[in-house]
Every structure is written in structure tokens, then in C-alpha cells.
């Protein structure tokens, strides 16, 4: 699962009673773990290459949260002091003030910076955030046509929703267990955590997005903390043993930050490493200060641990809205400046919003009234934004014309593109071109071929020709390539290759892919698999045409062009440097050049149509916007490419059609 993730660093109470009262209240190692968790995610979101596994900070904090809150709940229940109303009063005091200030600020900023469809989506996710169900909302948006995760200012609230859904039911379940099965509580918690883990593993194989976003498949991480709160702590364990356990925990956390990455099947078993690491540090510190705890206890970690909740709330919106201002990927200096702004906002939020509400002496009824009013007003504002469709009247006709390009994709994508929910039989592939014509060519590609095949069909129709679309999400035409996000990719490619080899009608096969979009670790498999595909097709007498990479942009192109038009800037200048494009695709160029030399196949070079004078452009004065998002050509872009690029294969194909 690609880890465009958020972090839930929920404050977990400023006091505890019973067995961990004194140690828990004053434990600096917990603040250190909080700091590690939030800083890991901030660095991952801002500079993913620096800390590829930084998103595991959310898992670290799930364990901390389960440990602290469950410990407080169980202690109150044992003393007959538990009150469900009191528990939710504390949650409202902790969460609502800072959360609703952030939501209001982001909504206002969105009105200034975001195009209508992103503003409408922001209203939608804002509404679901208010009711702590944004994880369901974001899970439903994980399809191919939704705006990219990096453009969603409230993406990070999914983990907030997961925790609150867990704590909606867990106190009641725990209360029942404390009454009827107190002696078996550890065993029941262990079995519950094991069941959630097993469910997560099964779901990860069938629906990775569900395993990532939904609470039942994350519950084992929170229950690990709850189980830890009920274990007999090593109060008399020798110091050297607790030191060793705590250092081992830190090593596991550090290893997970660098060894896990966005291509790792996650959460599942991979999440156990950071979770277990956090658990070991917590366990060792329960008997007194440990070596590992001391290593992460200093003024700096105390500061970031203290602002962790507010920094969680602010860092992602600042990064997303900062990119919306720049309309490009930020430079390192700009990135550091945005992180600095997020830290300042978090510090101010902690001092002037969080702490005053925590210290206030308002009655419980007042707190619930405040919470209800905030939810009602927030729901009204976000709901109105959705109903107004993101307020398109904010933009003029020139901007609207650019925005319209986001709909300029293959109109038959929903019908003809494979989303790999199931294997599509070869006979079910769509044909483009002259109605009823026998297809003589095929486009075998990931999603980057879907618009090209539509444009090729238009080109072939006058000569009574047709072409098959065989395109699959994130699945390059490489035999044997295994995708963690799309487990059916390999089987679908096997079906496609066998179908093409047996189909005597098909004389020409186009192969394309979003080469730079795949992880570096996947490249050996892609290179081997693509060579096998080309070799098998050429051996069968097929005419193979390799389509080289297209330039891609760091920002959604219709959004950038529309905002530029609104600002009065020249959209024709929106481009990326040829040198940057060449560097990003050096491996792809080398691979395709090698295949051409080995098998004598033809090629199409998109840069011949899209690049000149050292730049690669997203807009053409005649054709208009050339992309419908940041990395997929629009139909206008595909037509321009086919019109201008040198295409020896098209001439040969025309001859076969005559």
C-alpha cells in the first residue's frame, strides 16, 4: 500500500491513577516516543526519500495510545470511578478545540487556493472528519480518478477517526470484561489482538486500502498497548535487563523507519516491528528509567512530544496548501520553511488553544454543549461547501476552461480499463476505431496507455481500422512482475500475453508504462518481464512498438493551469526542465534503448511532441491542456503526441489496414 499517510497523535490524558499513576505522569520516555512518532511522519510527508518508513510513526502512537488510555480506563474501573460521560468529556477537551480551529483555518484557506472540485472534496472530508469517519471517506476515494492524496489537506485525519472509532466501543467492552472476566482479561485482549492481526493479513491480500484505512484491521496495534497496560511490569527486574530491552525497542523502531517503505505490504506483519519496538520501550520504562528511555529524553523531545497533537493537526495541511501556492514541488528551503511554519502553528495551538481548554473548569454539560455546537456549525459549513460544488463562481471563464481538462480522458475508461478487481478475459477487451472493424493492433500498458489507445483509434478509423485497449492500473506489460498494491497484475499479464500470441488478427502491439512511477526495487523485475514480453511477441511475428516515457509534473496540471489563468499568468510557460525529465527516466531510456537494439523493434518518443528549447510543456496554444492530472496525458495531449512524434509504426500499420 502506497503510504501517503497521516498520523494520529492524540493526547491521552494528563493524569492516571493506580499502578501507573506516578511513573506514567512523569515518564519522559513516553514524550520521547511521541516526538519520534510525530517527527517521523512529518519528515516522511515533507521529504519521503530521507525517511522512507516514517509513516510507521502512526503505528508507534497507536501503541502508546492503547497503553495510556487503556491503563487509565482499567484503573478507574477497578476503583469503581469510571464514568463514560467523564471519559468522553476528556476526549472533547483534548481533541475538539485544536481540531476545529485547524478545520476552520483550512476551509478558509481552501476558498482562496483550491479549485472547485478540490474545495468540494475538502468540504466532504471536513464533514466526515467532524464525525470521525474520514477513514471511510478516504478509503472510498482511493480509486484512480480521485485527486491525488497529496492534494487532500485532511488526509491525515483518517488515523484520528480510527482511534475514536476504537474508543467509541472499547470502553464499553472493557467495562463488561472487567465485570465478568477480569481474571481472563489478558488472554481475551491477546486473542482479540491476534484476531485483528489475522483479519488484517487476510484483508491486505484482498483489499490493501481497506486494511490500511479501516479500524478493525488496525485494532491489534491499539490492543497491543492495552495488553501492555495489563502486564506485570518489571519493577524488580535488574537495570541492565531493562536497559537492554529498551535499546532493543529503539533499534526496532529505527530499523522500521529505514527498512519499511511505501511498497511494503502494510500494515499486517510489517507493522509489528515498530509496534513491538514501542511496546518494549514502554515495558522497560515502567519499572523506572531505562537506558533507551534516557536516550530519547531531553528538552528537544519533550518539546516535540508536548506539541505532538497540534503538530499532527497542522503539518499536513501546511504542506498541501503550500504546494497549492507554489503550484510545484517545493525546494528544500521551501520545505524547511513550511515545516517551521507548522511547528510555530503547533506551538501556538498548544499554548493558546489546547492548554486553556484543558485547564478550564467548565461543567460537563458545558463541555458537551460546546462539542455539539462545534460539530453542528462545522457540519453546516462543510455541508454547504459540498452542496455549492466547491463554489466555482470564485473563478473566471479562463480558469474554468483550464479546469475542464480534468475531464478530457478516455471516455470509455470505466468500461475498458482494468482496475484489477478481477481478471479480465482477453476476449473482453475493448476495441477503438471504426465500428465493427477487426482490430489489427493492441495497446498493452498500465494506465498511461488509455488515452493513447483512444487517440490511435481515432487515427485508424478513417482507414477502417481498430485497436484493442489492454490497460491495467499500475500494471506494466512485464511478464512475472508482482505488484503488492494490485496482486492480480501478474496473472492479468499472463492472460494478456497468451491472448496476443494466439490472436492472429493482431499484427502490431504497442507497449507503454509510467516507468518513473514504479519503485526502484521493482525495476529488476520490470526490466526482465518487459524483455520477456517483447521477446515473446517478436518471436511470434508481432510488430512491437515501444512508447517511451512522458514528462510528468509535481502538481495536478488542470489545477495549476486554471490557478495560473486566474492569477493572470501565462499558462503556456508551465513546464518542467528537460534535464529533470531525462534524469528521472534515465533507467527507462536505457532499458528501452537496449530492447530496441536487441529485438529491432520500433519506438515512439513523446518528447518530440511535448518538449522543446530545454523544457517539456503541459499546455499547447492550439490543443490546450495536455494532461488531465499530473502524470496522464489528456486526449488533447495524446492527439498532439501522435500528430507530431515520429511514428514509423503508424505508417506500417496503415499499410496492413489497406
Phi and psi in degrees as a GROMACS rama.xvg file:
@    title "Ramachandran Plot"
@    xaxis  label "Phi"
@    yaxis  label "Psi"
@TYPE xy
-63.7926  132.986  UNK-2
-99.8597  65.9434  UNK-3
-85.0669  82.2685  UNK-4
-118.325  166.151  UNK-5
-113.675  176.149  UNK-6
-128.172  130.918  UNK-7
-101.068  102.281  UNK-8
-106.504  69.4456  UNK-9
-75.6418  132.793  UNK-10
-62.076  144.345  UNK-11
-122.541  28.4797  UNK-12
105.833  143.018  UNK-13
-103.135  8.58346  UNK-14
-155.279  157.854  UNK-15
-144.707  166.648  UNK-16
-129.879  173.001  UNK-17
73.9394  -142.385  UNK-18
-56.0989  -39.8808  UNK-19
-106.164  21.201  UNK-20
-55.8282  -58.8013  UNK-21
-69.8717  -47.2564  UNK-22
-67.8525  -42.1924  UNK-23
-65.6113  -41.6369  UNK-24
-65.5967  -32.822  UNK-25
-110.818  10.3166  UNK-26
-77.011  109.686  UNK-27
-75.0827  -19.6688  UNK-28
-67.896  -29.8881  UNK-29
-69.1435  -40.4068  UNK-30
-61.8285  -37.4472  UNK-31
-63.2995  -42.4369  UNK-32
-64.157  -39.5481  UNK-33
-59.3339  -44.3958  UNK-34
-62.5619  -44.2969  UNK-35
-59.2335  -43.6731  UNK-36
-62.8937  -50.8927  UNK-37
-71.2947  -40.1876  UNK-38
-67.4918  -33.9089  UNK-39
-60.7384  -44.9076  UNK-40
-71.3531  -39.5914  UNK-41
-60.264  -46.2487  UNK-42
-65.0069  -40.883  UNK-43
-61.2914  -45.3551  UNK-44
-68.5694  -33.5443  UNK-45
-87.6844  -37.8741  UNK-46
-143.597  74.4468  UNK-47
-57.7076  -33.0605  UNK-48
-68.2597  -24.9505  UNK-49
-71.8133  -38.4906  UNK-50
-137.44  80.0722  UNK-51
-61.3381  -25.5287  UNK-52
-103.758  18.5868  UNK-53
-59.3824  -22.8112  UNK-54
-65.868  -13.3497  UNK-55
-70.9137  -6.47819  UNK-56
-55.6209  -32.8997  UNK-57
-63.5684  -37.176  UNK-58
-71.2055  -37.2152  UNK-59
-58.789  -43.7845  UNK-60
-76.8389  -26.5539  UNK-61
-57.6736  -41.3076  UNK-62
-66.8854  -45.7663  UNK-63
-58.2489  -45.8774  UNK-64
-61.8561  -46.4459  UNK-65
-60.9932  -38.3233  UNK-66
-67.219  -50.3804  UNK-67
-70.7981  -51.0385  UNK-68
-68.7428  -41.3896  UNK-69
-64.6678  -38.2759  UNK-70
-61.2029  -43.371  UNK-71
-63.5972  -45.4541  UNK-72
-62.1716  -46.3667  UNK-73
-66.8986  -36.8209  UNK-74
-65.6143  -42.8049  UNK-75
-64.239  -39.2885  UNK-76
-66.5659  -39.6466  UNK-77
-64.6815  -31.602  UNK-78
-91.9997  4.56684  UNK-79
58.4429  36.1958  UNK-80
-114.021  5.68394  UNK-81
-75.2139  136.289  UNK-82
-136.699  122.855  UNK-83
-62.5208  -39.3641  UNK-84
-62.0272  -40.3913  UNK-85
-64.9128  -38.6049  UNK-86
-61.9732  -47.6489  UNK-87
-73.9339  -25.8868  UNK-88
-61.6386  -44.3834  UNK-89
-63.304  -38.0908  UNK-90
-64.8085  -41.7512  UNK-91
-64.1512  -45.826  UNK-92
-59.4155  -41.0011  UNK-93
-72.4441  -45.6674  UNK-94
-93.8294  -44.6801  UNK-95
-65.9769  -48.9763  UNK-96
-56.8463  -54.037  UNK-97
-66.1114  -38.1822  UNK-98
-62.7957  -46.4731  UNK-99
-73.9024  -28.9488  UNK-100
-66.0543  -43.4362  UNK-101
-61.759  -45.8249  UNK-102
-60.0248  -44.9408  UNK-103
-63.2609  -41.9434  UNK-104
-64.8587  -42.8573  UNK-105
-66.4622  -39.9102  UNK-106
-62.0622  -43.0728  UNK-107
-65.6763  -44.1434  UNK-108
-62.6532  -36.9691  UNK-109
-62.283  -36.4339  UNK-110
-61.1576  -29.1196  UNK-111
-86.5871  -35.6327  UNK-112
-108.713  -24.9676  UNK-113
-101.713  144.692  UNK-114
-69.7202  168.218  UNK-115
-55.6514  -45.9387  UNK-116
-68.8127  -33.9001  UNK-117
-73.4408  -32.9744  UNK-118
-67.6797  -40.7739  UNK-119
-63.4289  -41.0596  UNK-120
-66.128  -37.6796  UNK-121
-61.849  -41.7508  UNK-122
-61.1039  -39.8616  UNK-123
-64.7786  -49.2093  UNK-124
-71.0866  -29.7917  UNK-125
-63.333  -42.9455  UNK-126
-60.7918  -46.2776  UNK-127
-70.3466  -29.9837  UNK-128
-64.2305  -40.3296  UNK-129
-58.776  -34.7862  UNK-130
-102.122  13.6336  UNK-131
56.9349  43.6468  UNK-132
-130.416  22.1357  UNK-133
-67.073  -21.5457  UNK-134
-64.1405  -36.9224  UNK-135
-66.8841  -41.049  UNK-136
-60.7983  -48.7473  UNK-137
-70.4872  -33.1341  UNK-138
-62.0584  -41.4003  UNK-139
-69.6534  -17.7512  UNK-140
-93.3893  7.42526  UNK-141
-83.0074  18.8683  UNK-142
-82.499  178.037  UNK-143
-74.3646  -28.3129  UNK-144
-91.858  -2.6999  UNK-145
-77.2107  153.476  UNK-146
-59.4283  151.599  UNK-147
-65.3302  153.516  UNK-148
-57.5461  -36.157  UNK-149
-69.0071  -8.47779  UNK-150
-100.84  7.04595  UNK-151
-102.738  105.565  UNK-152
-63.7001  -19.3  UNK-153
-111.533  20.3796  UNK-154
-55.211  -38.9983  UNK-155
-67.7971  -12.0234  UNK-156
-76.0389  -4.66166  UNK-157
-60.2314  -38.6025  UNK-158
-74.9397  -30.2656  UNK-159
-59.9866  -42.6928  UNK-160
-64.2454  -42.2708  UNK-161
-58.4798  -46.9617  UNK-162
-64.5024  -44.4537  UNK-163
-69.8097  -31.6942  UNK-164
-65.6158  -39.5562  UNK-165
-62.0343  -45.7268  UNK-166
-80.6384  -5.68276  UNK-167
-70.469  -36.466  UNK-168
-105.821  -33.7717  UNK-169
-59.4247  -42.3102  UNK-170
-59.2476  -37.93  UNK-171
-68.8857  -43.1804  UNK-172
-61.8282  -44.506  UNK-173
-63.7664  -40.1188  UNK-174
-61.6296  -42.9354  UNK-175
-63.6519  -42.2051  UNK-176
-66.5717  -37.5448  UNK-177
-64.1368  -27.1401  UNK-178
-83.5591  -39.3407  UNK-179
-109.2  -18.4419  UNK-180
-146.42  46.4792  UNK-181
-61.354  -40.2568  UNK-182
-68.8028  -26.7806  UNK-183
-96.9991  11.3041  UNK-184
-60.2143  -43.1782  UNK-185
-61.5006  -43.44  UNK-186
-64.3234  -42.0554  UNK-187
-65.3584  -42.5876  UNK-188
-62.9935  -40.0359  UNK-189
-64.1687  -45.2419  UNK-190
-64.2168  -39.7203  UNK-191
-62.9747  -43.4241  UNK-192
-63.9375  -41.48  UNK-193
-64.8334  -39.3492  UNK-194
-65.4359  -41.1632  UNK-195
-64.2818  -40.0823  UNK-196
-63.3247  -44.9918  UNK-197
-61.0068  -41.5184  UNK-198
-64.6995  -38.7155  UNK-199
-63.5007  -43.2204  UNK-200
-63.4332  -42.343  UNK-201
-66.1244  -44.9861  UNK-202
-66.729  -33.8223  UNK-203
-59.6519  -31.5031  UNK-204
-79.6501  -20.0387  UNK-205
-113.029  -29.6132  UNK-206
-155.405  87.3355  UNK-207
-61.4925  -35.3359  UNK-208
-65.035  -40.5485  UNK-209
-63.9325  -42.5718  UNK-210
-61.9682  -30.8706  UNK-211
-79.1261  -44.1053  UNK-212
-94.4103  -23.0465  UNK-213
-100.953  143.747  UNK-214
-60.438  -41.3248  UNK-215
-58.3627  -27.6562  UNK-216
-92.7346  -1.4282  UNK-217
-113.006  -6.4164  UNK-218
-59.5132  -31.7992  UNK-219
-64.3574  -27.7145  UNK-220
-69.9205  -42.8845  UNK-221
-68.7154  -37.7956  UNK-222
-71.3438  -24.5329  UNK-223
-59.9184  -43.3505  UNK-224
-65.7791  -40.3216  UNK-225
-63.2857  -42.5877  UNK-226
-62.7803  -40.3683  UNK-227
-61.5083  -36.8279  UNK-228
-67.4059  -15.3954  UNK-229
-108.126  2.10691  UNK-230
-83.134  153.048  UNK-231
-71.5789  117.033  UNK-232
-80.5581  154.793  UNK-233
-79.8179  62.1956  UNK-234
-63.4613  -31.8571  UNK-235
-106.816  8.77446  UNK-236
-67.8725  143.568  UNK-237
-61.012  148.364  UNK-238
-59.3408  -37.9122  UNK-239
-63.3684  -33.2685  UNK-240
-71.0267  -44.0221  UNK-241
-64.7526  -36.3233  UNK-242
-61.4813  -45.3864  UNK-243
-64.1114  -41.9207  UNK-244
-63.435  -43.3995  UNK-245
-67.0018  -40.4237  UNK-246
-67.0202  -39.3677  UNK-247
-59.693  -39.1741  UNK-248
-62.5699  -43.9478  UNK-249
-64.3548  -37.797  UNK-250
-63.1659  -41.3623  UNK-251
-64.0579  -40.6709  UNK-252
-63.7669  -47.2581  UNK-253
-61.1779  -41.6826  UNK-254
-62.9785  -40.855  UNK-255
-65.7259  -32.2827  UNK-256
-66.5399  -27.2345  UNK-257
-108.777  -26.1534  UNK-258
-90.5813  -31.1869  UNK-259
-84.6794  143.506  UNK-260
-145.018  -176.544  UNK-261
-63.8137  -15.5731  UNK-262
-94.6008  -4.15655  UNK-263
-72.1058  137.65  UNK-264
-63.935  116.82  UNK-265
-146.102  140.258  UNK-266
-79.7129  -74.8557  UNK-267
54.8856  -145.673  UNK-268
-66.3489  -31.6446  UNK-269
-60.3256  -32.1974  UNK-270
-72.0087  -14.716  UNK-271
-66.4731  -30.0075  UNK-272
-65.0782  -54.2587  UNK-273
-66.5743  -34.7206  UNK-274
-65.1252  -45.2827  UNK-275
-65.3092  -37.3461  UNK-276
-60.8599  -46.4636  UNK-277
-62.614  -40.967  UNK-278
-62.5439  -39.9443  UNK-279
-65.0133  -40.8267  UNK-280
-64.1916  -43.9793  UNK-281
-63.0931  -43.6111  UNK-282
-63.3296  -46.2676  UNK-283
-66.2904  -34.7628  UNK-284
-78.3126  -11.2764  UNK-285
-69.482  -23.0909  UNK-286
-95.1323  7.34423  UNK-287
130.045  175.978  UNK-288
-61.1339  134.107  UNK-289
-113.956  164.584  UNK-290
-61.0497  -45.9164  UNK-291
-61.1979  -40.9457  UNK-292
-62.8853  -39.782  UNK-293
-65.5848  -35.6306  UNK-294
-64.3516  -27.5084  UNK-295
-109.107  17.4218  UNK-296
-116.125  105.926  UNK-297
-157.503  179.302  UNK-298
-63.0614  -36.9934  UNK-299
-66.7964  -47.3755  UNK-300
-68.7244  -32.1428  UNK-301
-64.1504  -39.2847  UNK-302
-64.3106  -51.3054  UNK-303
-71.177  -31.6361  UNK-304
-63.9936  -36.7115  UNK-305
-68.7419  -34.487  UNK-306
-98.9432  12.7898  UNK-307
-59.0416  -41.2374  UNK-308
-65.6045  -48.885  UNK-309
-67.0332  -35.4251  UNK-310
-66.5486  -37.7886  UNK-311
-57.7745  -44.7556  UNK-312
-65.5518  -38.7697  UNK-313
-95.0666  -28.8029  UNK-314
-63.5217  -43.0053  UNK-315
-71.0333  -45.7006  UNK-316
-58.4639  -37.7143  UNK-317
-62.856  -43.255  UNK-318
-65.4174  -44.271  UNK-319
-67.1466  -48.5379  UNK-320
-70.4279  -28.7955  UNK-321
-63.0159  -42.1242  UNK-322
-65.6537  -33.0935  UNK-323
-66.6214  -31.4827  UNK-324
-71.9185  -43.6673  UNK-325
-77.4025  -27.6709  UNK-326
58.8561  28.2532  UNK-327
-164.665  168.03  UNK-328
-66.8196  133.778  UNK-329
-69.3512  149.694  UNK-330
-72.3116  166.127  UNK-331
-55.4748  -39.8794  UNK-332
-65.5209  -42.7552  UNK-333
-65.0108  -37.3157  UNK-334
-62.7888  -46.4213  UNK-335
-61.2167  -39.3839  UNK-336
-63.4324  -40.3094  UNK-337
-67.3015  -39.2988  UNK-338
-62.8304  -42.1205  UNK-339
-60.4088  -40.79  UNK-340
-63.4741  -42.2723  UNK-341
-61.9041  -40.622  UNK-342
-64.3641  -41.0444  UNK-343
-64.8929  -42.8991  UNK-344
-63.861  -40.0648  UNK-345
-65.4393  -40.2648  UNK-346
-63.9765  -43.9781  UNK-347
-64.5032  -40.4597  UNK-348
-63.3164  -42.3104  UNK-349
-61.963  -44.1798  UNK-350
-76.6276  -42.9044  UNK-351
-107.011  -6.52532  UNK-352
-121.012  -58.136  UNK-353
-61.0604  -59.1724  UNK-354
-63.2959  -42.2856  UNK-355
-60.3387  -38.6037  UNK-356
-70.749  -33.7811  UNK-357
-68.6811  -32.7323  UNK-358
-84.0266  -15.2687  UNK-359
-63.0694  152.27  UNK-360
-107.084  21.2542  UNK-361
-60.5853  149.315  UNK-362
-67.7761  159.505  UNK-363
-58.6952  -39.9258  UNK-364
-62.467  -35.7965  UNK-365
-66.3902  -41.0114  UNK-366
-63.652  -45.0566  UNK-367
-66.6476  -35.5218  UNK-368
-64.6759  -42.1897  UNK-369
-60.8168  -46.5691  UNK-370
-61.19  -44.3571  UNK-371
-64.7548  -40.9482  UNK-372
-65.5752  -41.6971  UNK-373
-62.0149  -42.5832  UNK-374
-65.853  -40.915  UNK-375
-66.0329  -47.569  UNK-376
-65.8283  -41.0456  UNK-377
-63.0569  -41.3637  UNK-378
-64.9523  -37.8266  UNK-379
-64.6519  -44.3856  UNK-380
-67.7215  -46.3145  UNK-381
-70.9752  -39.203  UNK-382
-62.6607  -39.6911  UNK-383
-63.6819  -36.0762  UNK-384
-63.6873  -41.7084  UNK-385
-65.5754  -46.5022  UNK-386
-62.9241  -31.5765  UNK-387
-84.4499  7.0719  UNK-388
55.9458  39.524  UNK-389
76.8813  12.8663  UNK-390
55.0832  64.7715  UNK-391
-63.6602  -19.1002  UNK-392
-64.011  -11.1017  UNK-393
-65.2677  -19.3887  UNK-394
-116.73  150.62  UNK-395
-85.7461  177.323  UNK-396
-59.6744  -37.9195  UNK-397
-63.318  -41.8823  UNK-398
-67.5739  -42.2553  UNK-399
-60.0215  -36.4078  UNK-400
-63.5286  -40.1521  UNK-401
-69.4834  -42.7681  UNK-402
-59.5086  -31.396  UNK-403
-62.6657  -18.5598  UNK-404
-64.5948  -20.7262  UNK-405
-66.9128  -13.8616  UNK-406
-99.4689  2.60185  UNK-407
-91.3308  61.9259  UNK-408
-121.472  175.467  UNK-409
-53.1473  114.839  UNK-410
-65.2467  -15.3201  UNK-411
-102.138  15.1769  UNK-412
-54.4148  -50.7796  UNK-413
-57.0797  -31.8975  UNK-414
-86.5451  -37.2872  UNK-415
-109.828  -21.7647  UNK-416
-83.1332  139.967  UNK-417
-88.4061  120.658  UNK-418
-95.862  5.24137  UNK-419
59.3608  34.0039  UNK-420
-78.3242  -20.2635  UNK-421
-158.892  162.268  UNK-422
-72.7885  129.663  UNK-423
-94.9182  120.554  UNK-424
-60.4203  148.628  UNK-425
-57.3224  -37.8277  UNK-426
-66.8523  -15.5909  UNK-427
-91.9456  3.74467  UNK-428
-71.7589  146.82  UNK-429
-83.5741  150.644  UNK-430
-110.749  141.51  UNK-431
-120.502  143.011  UNK-432
132.181  -143.502  UNK-433
-68.9287  131.487  UNK-434
-59.947  126.728  UNK-435
83.17  -5.77055  UNK-436
-72.6207  149.849  UNK-437
-77.7888  123.435  UNK-438
-67.3445  135.178  UNK-439
-114.825  0.811653  UNK-440
-142.384  165.926  UNK-441
-144.888  144.538  UNK-442
-106.79  110.381  UNK-443
-107.607  114.566  UNK-444
-163.138  169.31  UNK-445
-79.1967  -159.594  UNK-446
-64.9594  -14.2531  UNK-447
-71.0666  -10.1673  UNK-448
-95.3751  -7.148  UNK-449
-66.3808  -38.4196  UNK-450
-80.5435  -33.3916  UNK-451
-63.1557  -38.9332  UNK-452
-68.496  -35.056  UNK-453
-65.8627  -41.6519  UNK-454
-68.4559  -37.8906  UNK-455
-64.0853  -39.6426  UNK-456
-60.349  -40.1787  UNK-457
-62.4163  -38.7933  UNK-458
-69.2112  -34.4041  UNK-459
-85.213  -21.2437  UNK-460
-57.3364  -42.9558  UNK-461
-60.0387  -26.3474  UNK-462
-96.4932  19.1087  UNK-463
60.0785  39.1589  UNK-464
-109.097  168.412  UNK-465
-152.977  157.199  UNK-466
-137.996  142.103  UNK-467
-84.6526  140.049  UNK-468
-97.7428  119.199  UNK-469
-128.664  79.0199  UNK-470
-121.314  139.873  UNK-471
-136.107  138.574  UNK-472
-58.1821  126.84  UNK-473
50.989  35.4869  UNK-474
-132.489  92.4346  UNK-475
-68.4731  157.527  UNK-476
-76.3082  59.5199  UNK-477
-121.752  111.736  UNK-478
-61.6117  132.677  UNK-479
86.6587  -6.15237  UNK-480
-70.7657  128.441  UNK-481
-109.174  124.101  UNK-482
-106.308  127.092  UNK-483
-69.2011  -36.5889  UNK-484
-73.6065  -31.8353  UNK-485
-129.047  82.423  UNK-486
-59.4916  -21.4736  UNK-487
-85.6931  0.586245  UNK-488
-57.344  -48.343  UNK-489
-61.9443  -45.1498  UNK-490
-65.7793  -38.6308  UNK-491
-63.7102  -39.7852  UNK-492
-65.1159  -37.7645  UNK-493
-61.9143  -43.6377  UNK-494
-62.3029  -41.8747  UNK-495
-64.83  -48.2146  UNK-496
-62.4949  -45.2898  UNK-497
-63.2728  -37.6771  UNK-498
-64.5882  -43.5417  UNK-499
-65.7082  -40.353  UNK-500
-64.8394  -32.8045  UNK-501
-88.4072  -13.0041  UNK-502
-88.5907  99.9283  UNK-503
-68.3702  -16.5368  UNK-504
-69.8659  -30.7851  UNK-505
-86.5135  114.802  UNK-506
-102.673  -23.9977  UNK-507
-128.375  134.584  UNK-508
-126.415  123.429  UNK-509
-93.64  134.122  UNK-510
-119.041  126.801  UNK-511
-142.709  160.722  UNK-512
-165.959  158.447  UNK-513
-87.2034  75.0242  UNK-514
-58.1883  -44.8647  UNK-515
-73.2319  -7.56732  UNK-516
-84.6884  -4.41445  UNK-517
-100.121  148.853  UNK-518
-63.9551  148.811  UNK-519
-57.8713  -34.5391  UNK-520
-66.4014  -21.5672  UNK-521
-84.7062  -11.724  UNK-522
-62.7304  -42.0619  UNK-523
-56.7429  -43.0296  UNK-524
-67.0766  -38.7826  UNK-525
-65.9035  -43.3726  UNK-526
-62.1722  -45.9804  UNK-527
-65.7243  -45.0982  UNK-528
-66.9479  -38.831  UNK-529
-66.7853  -39.1621  UNK-530
-62.3063  -39.0031  UNK-531
-65.3241  -40.2384  UNK-532
-63.7223  -48.2498  UNK-533
-62.8926  -43.8606  UNK-534
-61.3624  -44.5932  UNK-535
-65.4799  -40.7897  UNK-536
-68.9369  -44.02  UNK-537
-68.4418  -36.1675  UNK-538
-63.072  -30.6252  UNK-539
-84.1495  4.17225  UNK-540
86.1687  12.9155  UNK-541
-81.346  146.455  UNK-542
-88.1662  111.22  UNK-543
-98.9713  134.991  UNK-544
-123.687  117.884  UNK-545
-89.9638  127.061  UNK-546
-99.1266  117.565  UNK-547
-70.8515  167.278  UNK-548
-65.0145  154.293  UNK-549
-98.3883  153.498  UNK-550
-63.9372  146.432  UNK-551
-125.422  159.881  UNK-552
-116.329  157.526  UNK-553
-83.9276  -11.2955  UNK-554
-129.964  150.015  UNK-555
-56.4541  121.975  UNK-556
-66.2415  -50.216  UNK-557
-57.8208  -37.1859  UNK-558
-62.8728  -50.0915  UNK-559
-60.3206  -45.801  UNK-560
-65.6143  -39.5709  UNK-561
-66.2448  -43.1375  UNK-562
-65.6992  -39.7297  UNK-563
-62.2328  -41.609  UNK-564
-62.3411  -40.1713  UNK-565
-64.796  -34.571  UNK-566
-79.7766  -7.82062  UNK-567
82.8077  17.1937  UNK-568
-90.9407  160.13  UNK-569
-82.4629  110.204  UNK-570
-65.067  -26.0754  UNK-571
-63.9209  -17.5785  UNK-572
-89.2647  -3.28718  UNK-573
-72.9586  115.811  UNK-574
-159.377  171.312  UNK-575
-121.582  154.032  UNK-576
-70.0318  137.571  UNK-577
-56.0581  -40.6643  UNK-578
-60.9006  -41.4191  UNK-579
-65.8038  -41.493  UNK-580
-60.4525  -44.3314  UNK-581
-65.5495  -40.7538  UNK-582
-65.2511  -43.7601  UNK-583
-64.0472  -25.7625  UNK-584
-115.2  17.6936  UNK-585
-57.0093  -44.1717  UNK-586
-63.8673  -39.0703  UNK-587
-66.8644  -43.4244  UNK-588
-59.4565  -45.1649  UNK-589
-62.932  -43.2279  UNK-590
-62.1187  -48.5835  UNK-591
-69.9392  -37.5507  UNK-592
-60.2983  -41.5434  UNK-593
-65.2409  -39.5064  UNK-594
-67.6899  -37.4248  UNK-595
-63.1273  -43.9098  UNK-596
-66.9919  -37.0781  UNK-597
-75.1935  -42.1248  UNK-598
-108.136  -5.54503  UNK-599
66.4006  36.1366  UNK-600
-93.5193  165.785  UNK-601
-88.6271  173.243  UNK-602
-150.083  154.548  UNK-603
-118.222  130.95  UNK-604
-110.526  99.4695  UNK-605
-58.1624  -29.2422  UNK-606
-63.0781  -20.6587  UNK-607
-63.6905  -28.3436  UNK-608
-98.4405  -28.7237  UNK-609
-102.045  -14.6055  UNK-610
-125.788  142.424  UNK-611
-164.668  156.092  UNK-612
54.1762  37.9395  UNK-613
77.9342  7.59757  UNK-614
-131.684  154.351  UNK-615
-118.258  126.637  UNK-616
-106.868  152.27  UNK-617
-104.204  -1.74315  UNK-618
-141.313  140.953  UNK-619
-125.59  136.141  UNK-620
-59.2221  -32.6815  UNK-621
-88.7415  -46.1553  UNK-622
-83.807  -27.1169  UNK-623
91.0173  -155.11  UNK-624
-60.23  135.838  UNK-625
-100.247  -0.60479  UNK-626
-134.293  149.029  UNK-627
-102.961  -7.53256  UNK-628
-149.21  -151.08  UNK-629
-82.7022  -22.1785  UNK-630
-135.871  11.324  UNK-631
-120.732  128.453  UNK-632
-60.3176  142.807  UNK-633
-77.7733  173.117  UNK-634
-60.9502  -38.0758  UNK-635
-62.0244  -41.2088  UNK-636
-65.5524  -40.9623  UNK-637
-64.5771  -41.1573  UNK-638
-63.5785  -42.5863  UNK-639
-62.6825  -42.1535  UNK-640
-59.184  -48.6405  UNK-641
-68.7644  -27.0046  UNK-642
-75.8091  -36.5609  UNK-643
-103.563  -30.3455  UNK-644
-70.2289  150.256  UNK-645
-73.6879  120.214  UNK-646
-131.182  79.4363  UNK-647
-60.1832  -28.5398  UNK-648
-69.9646  -30.9653  UNK-649
-66.4473  -39.5519  UNK-650
-62.9842  -42.8887  UNK-651
-64.3846  -38.0674  UNK-652
-65.6969  -39.6193  UNK-653
-61.1431  -36.6935  UNK-654
-65.1871  -38.3846  UNK-655
-68.4937  -29.5772  UNK-656
-74.015  -25.6857  UNK-657
